[in-house]
């Protein structure tokens, strides 16, 4: 309680362009770019996985949508789980929506590194991440794709399908990863796929150790997809999305 009181006394708000509102275990992960600094921000709670519950993230009863400009009370830092340098602790206060960004407003934040989130493969070994200097660790990246496809990969506990995405970036990077963007999943369930030309937010999962391996791994996830090609896509009511 004393810690929260100290944080509340120094409450400040941060403006972010929302680029992910994705499933994280039983709750959600919210992330975006601070346009004032060009840096990623992931609002987190002081819980074992940092996920953001529904009561904390709703704005007048509505879920944050991709490209919403959000104003959120955040501490200067937050629990980073040993590798997530973008995390900022959510402070008491009201979240606000301050407008909408356009896809072209965030194109400048796309990264064309040698590998998507450090490595060419579908995961990053946790020891590798922790060996990097803190300033070089990143667990979120925005990429521009020239090819994007999705396929079913199983079923969720709620009966909905699991989906996997395969993408190729403008720089030629390739990735196959699980899709955790609820809005995209609803579109895919309805038979509507995004175009090849998209902005994709790739995020790292919390560490997980496959039973046949010794090292913990952070798997890459497709956490947010913004279609860059205008088309007659179905208009979705976010209240129907299985958040």
C-alpha positions as CSV (number, residue, x, y, z in Angstrom):
1,X,0.0,0.0,0.0
2,X,2.8,2.4,0.9
3,X,4.4,1.7,-2.4
4,X,1.2,2.4,-4.4
5,X,0.8,5.6,-2.4
6,X,4.2,6.8,-3.3
7,X,3.6,5.9,-7.0
8,X,0.2,7.7,-7.0
9,X,1.9,10.8,-5.6
10,X,4.1,10.9,-8.7
11,X,1.3,9.9,-11.1
12,X,2.0,11.0,-14.7
13,X,0.2,10.1,-17.9
14,X,1.8,8.7,-21.1
15,X,0.3,8.9,-24.5
16,X,0.7,5.8,-26.7
17,X,-0.5,4.7,-30.1
18,X,-2.0,1.4,-29.4
19,X,-0.5,-1.3,-31.6
20,X,-1.5,-4.4,-29.6
21,X,-4.4,-5.5,-27.5
22,X,-3.8,-9.2,-27.4
23,X,-4.5,-12.3,-25.4
24,X,-2.1,-13.0,-22.6
25,X,-3.0,-16.1,-20.7
26,X,-6.5,-15.3,-19.2
27,X,-6.1,-11.5,-19.6
28,X,-4.5,-9.1,-22.1
29,X,-1.3,-7.4,-23.1
30,X,-1.6,-3.8,-24.2
31,X,1.4,-2.2,-26.0
32,X,2.1,0.8,-28.2
33,X,4.5,3.5,-29.3
34,X,5.0,6.7,-27.4
35,X,5.0,9.3,-30.2
36,X,7.0,11.7,-28.1
37,X,9.9,9.4,-27.9
38,X,9.3,6.8,-30.6
39,X,9.8,4.1,-28.0
40,X,7.6,1.1,-27.2
41,X,5.6,1.1,-24.0
42,X,3.9,-1.9,-22.4
43,X,1.5,-1.0,-19.5
44,X,1.7,-3.8,-16.9
45,X,0.2,-4.6,-13.6
46,X,2.0,-5.7,-10.5
47,X,1.0,-9.4,-10.9
48,X,3.0,-12.5,-11.7
49,X,2.6,-12.0,-15.5
50,X,1.9,-8.3,-15.7
51,X,-1.3,-8.8,-17.7
52,X,-3.9,-6.1,-17.9
53,X,-7.4,-7.1,-16.6
54,X,-10.6,-6.0,-18.3
55,X,-11.6,-3.6,-15.6
56,X,-8.3,-1.7,-15.9
57,X,-8.1,-1.4,-19.7
58,X,-11.8,-0.6,-20.7
59,X,-12.5,3.0,-21.7
60,X,-16.2,3.9,-21.1
61,X,-16.8,0.1,-21.4
62,X,-14.9,-0.3,-24.7
63,X,-11.7,-2.1,-25.5
64,X,-8.7,-0.2,-26.8
65,X,-8.4,-0.7,-30.5
66,X,-5.4,-0.7,-32.7
67,X,-4.4,2.8,-33.7
68,X,-6.3,4.4,-30.8
69,X,-4.3,7.1,-29.1
70,X,-4.4,6.2,-25.4
71,X,-3.6,8.4,-22.4
72,X,-2.6,6.1,-19.5
73,X,-1.4,6.9,-16.0
74,X,2.0,5.1,-15.8
75,X,5.0,4.9,-13.5
76,X,8.5,5.6,-15.1
77,X,9.3,1.9,-15.0
78,X,7.7,-1.4,-14.0
79,X,8.4,-5.1,-13.4
80,X,10.4,-6.3,-16.4
81,X,10.6,-10.0,-15.7
82,X,14.3,-9.9,-16.4
83,X,14.0,-9.0,-20.1
84,X,11.1,-6.7,-21.0
85,X,12.6,-3.2,-20.9
86,X,9.4,-1.6,-22.3
87,X,7.3,-2.3,-19.2
88,X,5.7,0.5,-17.3
89,X,3.6,0.0,-14.2
90,X,-0.1,1.1,-14.4
91,X,-0.9,3.6,-11.7
92,X,-4.4,4.4,-10.3
93,X,-6.4,6.7,-12.6
94,X,-8.5,6.7,-15.7
95,X,-7.5,5.7,-19.1
96,X,-8.6,8.1,-21.9
97,X,-8.8,7.8,-25.7
98,X,-7.4,11.0,-27.3
99,X,-8.1,10.3,-31.0
100,X,-6.9,7.9,-33.7
101,X,-3.7,7.6,-35.6
102,X,-3.5,6.6,-39.3
103,X,-1.5,3.6,-40.5
104,X,1.0,5.9,-42.3
105,X,1.6,7.7,-39.0
106,X,3.3,4.6,-37.6
107,X,5.1,3.3,-40.7
108,X,8.2,5.3,-39.4
109,X,8.4,3.0,-36.4
110,X,8.9,-0.2,-38.4
111,X,12.2,-1.9,-37.8
112,X,14.3,-3.7,-40.4
113,X,16.8,-5.5,-38.1
114,X,18.7,-8.6,-39.2
115,X,16.2,-10.8,-37.4
116,X,12.7,-10.1,-36.0
117,X,13.2,-9.6,-32.3
118,X,16.9,-10.6,-32.2
119,X,16.9,-14.0,-33.9
120,X,15.8,-15.4,-37.3
121,X,13.8,-18.2,-35.7
122,X,10.4,-18.4,-33.9
123,X,11.8,-17.9,-30.4
124,X,14.6,-16.2,-28.4
125,X,16.4,-18.1,-25.7
126,X,16.0,-16.4,-22.4
127,X,19.8,-16.7,-21.5
128,X,20.5,-14.9,-24.8
129,X,18.1,-12.1,-24.0
130,X,19.5,-11.6,-20.5
131,X,23.1,-11.5,-21.8
132,X,22.3,-8.5,-23.9
133,X,22.8,-5.0,-22.4
134,X,19.5,-3.7,-21.1
135,X,19.4,-0.9,-23.7
136,X,19.6,-3.5,-26.5
137,X,16.9,-5.9,-25.2
138,X,13.6,-5.6,-27.0
139,X,10.4,-7.7,-26.7
140,X,8.2,-5.7,-29.2
141,X,8.8,-4.9,-32.8
142,X,6.7,-3.4,-35.6
143,X,7.3,-4.8,-39.1
144,X,5.9,-4.1,-42.6
145,X,4.9,-7.2,-44.5
146,X,4.8,-8.0,-48.2
147,X,3.2,-11.4,-47.6
148,X,0.9,-12.6,-44.9
149,X,-1.1,-15.8,-44.6
150,X,-2.9,-17.5,-41.8
151,X,-4.0,-21.1,-41.1
152,X,-5.8,-22.9,-38.3
153,X,-3.5,-24.7,-35.8
154,X,-5.8,-26.2,-33.2
155,X,-8.6,-25.2,-30.9
156,X,-8.8,-23.0,-27.8
157,X,-10.5,-23.9,-24.6
158,X,-13.5,-21.7,-25.5
159,X,-14.1,-23.7,-28.7
160,X,-12.6,-21.1,-31.1
161,X,-9.8,-22.0,-33.4
162,X,-6.2,-21.3,-32.8
163,X,-4.5,-19.5,-35.7
164,X,-0.9,-19.3,-36.9
165,X,0.4,-16.6,-39.2
166,X,3.2,-16.7,-41.7
167,X,4.8,-13.4,-42.9
168,X,7.5,-12.0,-45.0
169,X,8.7,-8.5,-44.3
170,X,9.8,-5.8,-46.7
171,X,13.4,-6.6,-45.6
172,X,13.0,-10.3,-46.5
173,X,12.6,-11.6,-42.9
174,X,10.3,-14.5,-42.4
175,X,8.3,-15.6,-39.4
176,X,5.7,-18.2,-38.5
177,X,4.1,-17.5,-35.2
178,X,0.9,-17.9,-33.2
179,X,-1.7,-15.1,-33.6
180,X,-2.9,-13.6,-30.4
181,X,-4.8,-10.6,-31.9
182,X,-8.5,-11.2,-31.0
183,X,-9.8,-8.9,-33.7
184,X,-7.8,-10.7,-36.4
185,X,-8.9,-14.1,-35.1
186,X,-12.6,-13.0,-35.4
187,X,-11.9,-11.9,-38.9
188,X,-10.3,-15.2,-39.8
189,X,-13.2,-17.1,-38.3
190,X,-15.5,-15.1,-40.6
191,X,-13.4,-16.1,-43.6
192,X,-11.8,-12.6,-44.0
193,X,-8.0,-12.6,-44.3
194,X,-5.9,-9.4,-44.2
195,X,-4.0,-8.4,-47.3
196,X,-0.3,-9.3,-47.9
197,X,0.6,-5.6,-47.1
198,X,0.2,-5.2,-43.3
199,X,1.8,-3.6,-40.2
200,X,2.4,-6.4,-37.7
201,X,3.3,-6.1,-34.1
202,X,5.5,-9.0,-33.0
203,X,5.8,-9.6,-29.2
204,X,7.7,-12.0,-27.1
205,X,5.9,-14.4,-24.8
206,X,6.8,-14.9,-21.2
207,X,9.6,-17.6,-20.8
208,X,8.6,-21.2,-21.3
209,X,10.7,-24.3,-21.1
210,X,9.6,-27.1,-23.5
211,X,9.8,-30.4,-21.7
212,X,12.4,-31.8,-24.1
213,X,14.7,-28.7,-23.8
214,X,16.7,-27.3,-20.9
215,X,16.7,-23.6,-21.8
216,X,13.7,-21.3,-21.3
217,X,12.5,-19.6,-24.5
218,X,10.4,-16.6,-25.3
219,X,8.3,-17.3,-28.3
220,X,7.4,-14.7,-30.9
221,X,3.7,-13.9,-31.2
222,X,1.7,-12.0,-33.8
223,X,0.0,-9.6,-31.3
224,X,-1.5,-7.0,-33.7
225,X,-2.2,-6.7,-37.4
226,X,-3.1,-3.5,-39.3
227,X,-4.2,-3.9,-42.9
228,X,-2.5,-1.4,-45.2
229,X,-4.6,-2.2,-48.3
230,X,-8.0,-0.6,-48.2
231,X,-10.7,-3.2,-49.0
232,X,-14.3,-3.9,-48.2
233,X,-13.6,-5.8,-44.9
234,X,-16.5,-6.5,-42.6
235,X,-17.1,-3.8,-40.0
236,X,-16.6,-5.4,-36.6
237,X,-18.3,-4.4,-33.4
238,X,-15.6,-4.8,-30.8
239,X,-18.3,-5.8,-28.3
240,X,-18.6,-9.0,-30.4
241,X,-14.8,-9.8,-30.3
242,X,-13.9,-12.6,-27.9
243,X,-11.6,-10.5,-25.7
